[in-house]
């Protein structure tokens, strides 16, 4: 607080007027009063943040969406979300990050990359990494590419009649 009060805190030139007003407003309070107010606001915001996380964790997932598992390797699954589309639909292999399950791409009917691609005529195939099992525990990034993605690409390529495959992820 002393750096704010004594003017030693550097401000961007475009904020100088607002900084001056803020400095004058702080002059009416003791350091203890400001510290207490900041701590109360921090507790309030952390409480709101924790509440938001709790709501997210308890939110219902999308169980109504059937999942067509077409291949499994270890804990990795290849999912087909376009099995009702014509065989000529351009295939897309969607690869979420290793830390996310595929569900982040299919949150609900109004917020779904997978459903959007399907309605636009693409045939989405999705990689579901799941939690690493005994085999994957020793994997590095190269192993995920060579032991999982390359074989899954070959499966999609075969199923799609050797069409070019769009890759998302």
Secondary structure by P-SEA (a helix, b strand, c coil): ccccccccccccccaaaaaaaaaaaaccccaaaaaaaaaaaaaaaaaaaaaaaaaaaaccccccbbbbbccccccbbbbbcccccccccbbbbbbcccccccccccccccccaaaaaaaaccbbbbbbbcccccccccccaaaaaaacaaaaaaaaaaaacccbbbbcc
